[in-house]
């Protein structure tokens, strides 16, 4: 079994004292929010002052990189900047500490609000242009609709990151930054599943305290009405089915009682320039509501021997046939303390019951291990 691995670089260099003074490090990775970290260090008082307090390397807006995992299997969890410093002087000086907080490189895109028009451009064109203006490499999936200024022009009234998140939502896309690459694209639901997570599965068990929530109120059909600006006709869009890959054999509609209709919501206070854009917005909202199964648990990282990442699928077994299967990872908090390395995970799913295409490993077809 490999030992866990942690490397912290500030301005490209390691600070050896960080490892000896480290009390706790949390790195939060989320599919909707910027990646962030919280690092707590001891702040012992010496004849020369307080340890770490006056270290010029521990200052806001210093570049930081956190790499973690295992000796032969590690990942860059976060590449960004220190944003907050919080010294805490306890009544007992031996308990004094300093907290260092920070975010990924997208923080630079979320500091200044802009009032700007974007005529005759696709949403993907806008994303590419904004990413490049920050020196980031764009990984952008094309959006078909061009916003003709003769009909309507996109107006930005927020920070660049808030603006791109808004555009991403109406296309059913994710928008985020990892290292020096910026992404504006559909969720990677069809990617190869990460190594299996097992709950109460004998020697394979690597996940603890797993809990599941099934929301029978979702999803709902998403509709939108609008008057066409050119010919004054009523545009009517209603999305009742999704296009995302099903991660289970039974969707939310399959659980409805006989004769029971799915919920219905209508988009309001949100204009669109054409029926294609209306449909794209409704599909994006419908796809967001399709995740009617959510779950969370804690991974024993040294048993798992892998760095679990968000925005990728993972197979979970050992929780019965109904709930075992492929989930989409939407949040992971990587935690380092003196007790070791753990991963707190949140996952979601748009179906129940395995489809039959899952790989549960040898001798594990029903997701039950006794």
C-alpha positions as CSV (number, residue, x, y, z in Angstrom):
1,X,0.0,0.0,0.0
2,X,1.4,3.4,-1.0
3,X,1.7,6.2,1.6
4,X,-0.2,9.4,1.0
5,X,1.6,12.2,-0.6
6,X,1.3,16.0,-0.1
7,X,3.2,18.8,-1.7
8,X,2.6,22.5,-1.2
9,X,4.3,25.2,-3.3
10,X,4.1,28.9,-2.8
11,X,5.5,31.0,-5.7
12,X,6.8,27.8,-7.1
13,X,8.8,26.7,-4.0
14,X,8.2,24.4,-1.1
15,X,8.3,25.7,2.4
16,X,9.5,22.8,4.6
17,X,8.2,24.3,7.8
18,X,4.6,24.1,6.4
19,X,4.6,20.3,6.8
20,X,5.9,20.3,10.4
21,X,3.6,23.1,11.4
22,X,0.5,21.8,9.5
23,X,-2.5,21.2,11.8
24,X,-5.1,20.6,9.0
25,X,-5.5,21.2,5.3
26,X,-8.8,21.0,3.4
27,X,-9.0,21.4,-0.3
28,X,-12.6,21.6,-1.6
29,X,-13.3,20.8,-5.3
30,X,-16.9,21.4,-6.5
31,X,-18.6,21.2,-9.9
32,X,-20.3,24.6,-9.5
33,X,-17.9,26.6,-7.3
34,X,-14.3,27.6,-7.5
35,X,-11.8,25.2,-5.9
36,X,-10.7,26.5,-2.5
37,X,-8.4,25.5,0.3
38,X,-8.1,26.2,4.1
39,X,-4.8,25.5,5.7
40,X,-4.3,25.8,9.5
41,X,-0.8,26.1,10.8
42,X,0.5,26.2,14.4
43,X,1.9,29.7,15.4
44,X,4.3,28.9,18.3
45,X,5.8,31.9,20.1
46,X,9.6,32.0,20.3
47,X,12.2,34.6,21.3
48,X,12.2,35.7,17.7
49,X,8.4,36.2,17.5
50,X,5.5,34.1,16.3
51,X,6.2,31.3,13.9
52,X,4.6,31.8,10.4
53,X,3.1,35.1,11.4
54,X,5.6,37.4,9.7
55,X,6.7,35.1,6.9
56,X,6.5,37.1,3.7
57,X,5.7,34.0,1.8
58,X,2.4,33.7,3.6
59,X,0.7,36.8,2.1
60,X,-2.4,37.4,0.1
61,X,-2.1,37.0,-3.6
62,X,0.9,34.8,-3.4
63,X,0.6,32.0,-6.0
64,X,0.0,28.5,-4.5
65,X,-0.1,25.0,-5.8
66,X,-1.3,21.9,-3.8
67,X,-0.5,18.5,-5.1
68,X,-1.7,15.4,-3.3
69,X,-2.4,11.7,-3.6
70,X,0.0,8.9,-3.4
71,X,3.7,8.3,-4.3
72,X,3.0,7.1,-7.8
73,X,-0.5,8.5,-8.2
74,X,-1.0,12.1,-7.4
75,X,-3.0,15.1,-8.8
76,X,-2.8,18.8,-8.7
77,X,-5.8,19.6,-6.5
78,X,-5.5,23.4,-6.8
79,X,-3.5,26.0,-8.5
80,X,-4.4,29.5,-7.5
81,X,-3.8,32.2,-5.0
82,X,-3.9,32.9,-1.3
83,X,-6.9,35.2,-0.6
84,X,-7.2,35.4,3.2
85,X,-4.9,35.3,6.2
86,X,-6.4,34.7,9.7
87,X,-4.1,34.7,12.7
88,X,-5.8,33.4,15.9
89,X,-4.2,34.3,19.3
90,X,-5.5,31.9,21.9
91,X,-5.3,32.5,25.7
92,X,-2.9,29.6,25.8
93,X,-0.1,30.6,23.4
94,X,0.6,27.0,22.6
95,X,-2.8,26.9,20.9
96,X,-2.3,30.0,18.7
97,X,-2.6,29.3,15.0
98,X,-2.8,31.0,11.6
99,X,-5.3,30.0,8.9
100,X,-4.4,30.5,5.2
101,X,-7.3,30.5,2.7
102,X,-7.3,30.6,-1.1
103,X,-9.0,29.8,-4.4
104,X,-8.1,28.6,-7.8
105,X,-7.1,30.9,-10.7
106,X,-10.8,31.7,-11.5
107,X,-10.7,34.2,-8.5
108,X,-9.0,36.6,-10.9
109,X,-12.1,36.5,-13.1
110,X,-14.4,37.3,-10.2
111,X,-13.1,40.5,-8.8
112,X,-14.4,43.3,-11.2
113,X,-17.9,43.8,-12.4
114,X,-18.2,44.8,-16.1
115,X,-20.9,46.5,-18.1
116,X,-20.3,45.4,-21.7
117,X,-22.2,44.4,-24.8
118,X,-21.3,41.2,-26.9
119,X,-23.0,41.7,-30.3
120,X,-23.0,39.0,-33.0
121,X,-21.3,36.3,-31.0
122,X,-22.0,32.8,-29.8
123,X,-21.8,32.0,-26.1
124,X,-18.8,29.8,-26.9
125,X,-17.1,32.7,-28.7
126,X,-17.5,34.9,-25.7
127,X,-16.1,32.2,-23.3
128,X,-13.1,31.7,-25.5
129,X,-12.4,35.5,-25.7
130,X,-12.7,36.0,-21.9
131,X,-10.6,33.0,-21.1
132,X,-7.8,34.1,-23.4
133,X,-7.8,37.6,-21.9
134,X,-6.7,36.0,-18.6
135,X,-3.9,34.0,-20.3
136,X,-5.9,30.7,-19.9
137,X,-6.0,27.9,-22.4
138,X,-9.7,27.5,-23.5
139,X,-11.3,24.1,-23.7
140,X,-14.7,25.3,-25.1
141,X,-17.5,23.3,-26.6
142,X,-19.2,25.1,-29.5
143,X,-22.7,26.6,-29.0
144,X,-24.6,26.9,-32.2
145,X,-26.7,30.0,-31.8
146,X,-25.3,33.4,-32.9
147,X,-26.9,36.4,-31.1
148,X,-27.6,38.7,-34.0
149,X,-27.5,42.3,-32.9
150,X,-30.4,43.1,-35.2
151,X,-32.5,41.0,-32.9
152,X,-30.8,41.1,-29.5
153,X,-27.4,41.7,-28.0
154,X,-26.0,39.9,-24.9
155,X,-25.3,42.4,-22.1
156,X,-22.9,41.6,-19.3
157,X,-23.5,43.3,-16.0
158,X,-21.4,41.2,-13.6
159,X,-17.9,39.8,-13.2
160,X,-16.5,37.7,-16.0
161,X,-16.9,34.5,-14.0
162,X,-20.5,35.2,-12.9
163,X,-21.3,36.1,-16.6
164,X,-19.8,32.9,-18.0
165,X,-21.5,30.8,-15.3
166,X,-24.8,32.4,-16.4
167,X,-24.1,31.5,-20.1
168,X,-23.0,28.0,-19.1
169,X,-26.3,27.4,-17.2
170,X,-28.5,28.2,-20.2
171,X,-26.5,25.8,-22.3
172,X,-26.4,23.0,-19.8
173,X,-22.6,23.4,-19.5
174,X,-20.0,23.5,-16.7
175,X,-17.6,26.4,-16.4
176,X,-14.5,26.1,-14.4
177,X,-10.7,26.6,-14.3
178,X,-8.1,23.9,-13.6
179,X,-4.5,25.0,-13.5
180,X,-4.0,27.1,-16.7
181,X,-6.9,25.6,-18.6
182,X,-10.5,27.0,-18.6
183,X,-13.5,24.8,-19.4
184,X,-16.9,25.7,-20.9
185,X,-18.5,22.4,-21.9
186,X,-21.2,19.8,-21.1
187,X,-20.6,17.5,-18.1
188,X,-18.3,14.5,-18.9
189,X,-20.9,11.9,-17.8
190,X,-19.7,9.4,-20.3
191,X,-16.1,9.4,-19.2
192,X,-14.5,6.2,-17.9
193,X,-15.5,5.6,-14.3
194,X,-13.0,6.3,-11.5
195,X,-11.9,3.4,-9.4
196,X,-14.8,1.6,-7.6
197,X,-16.0,2.9,-4.2
198,X,-17.2,0.1,-1.9
199,X,-19.5,0.3,1.2
200,X,-19.7,-2.7,3.6
201,X,-18.0,-4.9,1.0
202,X,-15.6,-7.0,3.1
203,X,-11.9,-6.3,2.4
204,X,-12.8,-4.0,-0.5
205,X,-14.5,-1.5,1.8
206,X,-13.1,2.0,1.3
207,X,-16.1,4.2,2.0
208,X,-17.7,5.0,5.3
209,X,-20.8,6.8,6.6
210,X,-22.6,6.7,3.2
211,X,-26.0,8.3,3.1
212,X,-28.5,8.7,0.2
213,X,-31.4,11.1,-0.6
214,X,-34.0,10.4,-3.3
215,X,-36.0,13.5,-4.2
216,X,-39.4,12.6,-5.6
217,X,-40.2,16.2,-6.5
218,X,-37.7,16.3,-9.3
219,X,-37.4,16.6,-12.2
220,X,-40.1,18.8,-13.7
221,X,-40.8,19.6,-17.3
222,X,-39.4,23.1,-18.1
223,X,-41.4,25.4,-20.3
224,X,-41.0,29.0,-21.7
225,X,-43.2,31.4,-23.6
226,X,-42.1,34.5,-25.4
227,X,-43.1,36.9,-28.2
228,X,-40.9,36.8,-31.3
229,X,-39.3,40.2,-31.6
230,X,-39.5,40.2,-35.4
231,X,-42.8,38.6,-36.4
232,X,-44.7,39.0,-33.1
233,X,-45.6,35.3,-33.0
234,X,-45.8,33.4,-29.7
235,X,-42.8,31.1,-29.2
236,X,-43.7,28.1,-27.0
237,X,-41.0,25.6,-25.8
238,X,-41.5,22.8,-23.3
239,X,-38.8,20.2,-22.5
240,X,-40.1,17.0,-21.0
241,X,-37.2,14.6,-21.6
242,X,-33.5,14.9,-21.2
243,X,-30.5,14.1,-23.4
244,X,-28.1,13.2,-20.7
245,X,-26.7,9.7,-20.4
246,X,-28.9,7.8,-17.9
247,X,-26.8,6.4,-14.9
248,X,-29.7,4.1,-13.8
249,X,-32.4,2.0,-15.4
250,X,-35.2,3.9,-13.7
251,X,-35.5,7.7,-14.0
252,X,-37.6,10.0,-11.8
253,X,-40.6,9.7,-14.1
254,X,-40.5,5.9,-13.7
255,X,-41.2,6.3,-9.9
256,X,-44.5,8.3,-10.4
257,X,-47.7,6.6,-9.3
258,X,-50.1,5.5,-12.0
259,X,-51.9,8.5,-13.5
260,X,-49.5,10.9,-11.8
261,X,-48.1,13.7,-14.0
262,X,-44.5,15.0,-13.7
263,X,-44.1,18.5,-12.2
264,X,-44.1,21.6,-14.5
265,X,-42.2,24.8,-14.2
266,X,-42.0,27.8,-16.5
267,X,-39.0,30.1,-17.0
268,X,-39.7,33.8,-16.3
269,X,-37.8,37.0,-16.2
270,X,-35.2,35.6,-18.6
271,X,-35.4,36.7,-22.3
272,X,-34.1,34.8,-25.3
273,X,-33.6,35.9,-28.9
274,X,-34.9,32.8,-30.7
275,X,-36.7,29.5,-30.1
276,X,-33.3,27.7,-30.4
277,X,-32.0,29.7,-27.5
278,X,-35.2,29.2,-25.5
279,X,-34.9,25.4,-26.0
280,X,-31.3,25.4,-25.0
281,X,-32.1,27.2,-21.8
282,X,-35.0,24.9,-20.9
283,X,-32.8,21.8,-21.7
284,X,-30.1,23.1,-19.4
285,X,-32.5,23.7,-16.5
286,X,-34.2,20.3,-17.1
287,X,-30.8,18.5,-17.1
288,X,-30.0,20.3,-13.8
289,X,-33.2,19.0,-12.3
290,X,-32.7,15.4,-13.5
291,X,-30.2,14.7,-10.7
292,X,-32.9,13.5,-8.3
293,X,-30.6,11.1,-6.3
294,X,-27.8,12.6,-4.2
295,X,-25.5,11.0,-1.7
296,X,-22.5,11.7,0.5
297,X,-19.9,9.7,2.4
298,X,-16.3,9.6,3.6
299,X,-13.5,7.7,1.8
300,X,-10.5,6.2,3.6
301,X,-8.0,7.5,1.2
302,X,-5.2,5.0,2.1
303,X,-7.6,2.1,1.4
304,X,-8.9,3.7,-1.8
305,X,-5.4,4.5,-3.1
306,X,-6.8,7.0,-5.6
307,X,-7.5,10.8,-5.8
308,X,-11.2,11.1,-6.4
309,X,-12.0,14.1,-8.6
310,X,-15.3,16.0,-9.3
311,X,-16.9,16.3,-12.7
312,X,-16.3,12.6,-13.4
313,X,-18.3,9.4,-12.8
314,X,-17.6,6.8,-10.2
315,X,-19.1,3.3,-9.6
316,X,-20.4,2.6,-6.0
317,X,-21.2,-0.9,-4.8
318,X,-22.3,-2.5,-1.6
319,X,-25.5,-0.4,-1.1
320,X,-28.0,-2.8,-2.5
321,X,-29.2,-3.3,-6.1
322,X,-31.4,-0.2,-6.1
323,X,-28.7,2.2,-5.2
324,X,-25.5,0.6,-6.4
325,X,-24.3,1.9,-9.8
326,X,-22.6,4.8,-11.5
327,X,-22.8,8.2,-9.9
328,X,-21.5,11.6,-11.0
329,X,-19.1,13.2,-8.5
330,X,-20.0,16.8,-7.8
331,X,-17.9,17.6,-4.7
332,X,-14.8,16.3,-3.0
333,X,-13.1,17.7,0.1
334,X,-9.6,16.4,0.5
335,X,-8.6,16.5,4.2
336,X,-5.1,16.2,5.6
337,X,-4.5,15.9,9.4
338,X,-2.1,14.2,11.7
339,X,-4.6,11.2,11.6
340,X,-4.1,10.8,7.9
341,X,-5.7,11.6,4.6
342,X,-9.5,11.3,4.0
343,X,-11.8,12.4,1.2
344,X,-15.4,13.7,1.9
345,X,-17.4,13.1,-1.3
346,X,-20.8,14.2,-2.6
347,X,-22.3,12.4,-5.7
348,X,-25.5,12.5,-7.7
349,X,-27.4,10.3,-10.1
350,X,-30.2,10.7,-12.6
351,X,-31.5,7.1,-12.2
352,X,-31.9,4.1,-9.9
353,X,-31.2,0.4,-10.4
354,X,-28.1,-0.7,-12.5
355,X,-28.5,-0.5,-16.3
356,X,-26.4,-3.7,-16.7
357,X,-23.4,-2.0,-18.2
358,X,-21.7,-1.3,-14.9
359,X,-18.4,-2.9,-13.9
360,X,-18.7,-3.8,-10.2
361,X,-15.5,-5.8,-10.3
362,X,-15.1,-9.6,-10.2
363,X,-17.9,-11.5,-8.5
364,X,-19.9,-8.4,-7.7
365,X,-23.0,-8.2,-9.9
366,X,-25.6,-7.0,-7.4
367,X,-23.6,-4.5,-5.5
368,X,-23.8,-6.6,-2.3
369,X,-20.7,-7.9,-0.5
370,X,-21.0,-10.1,2.5
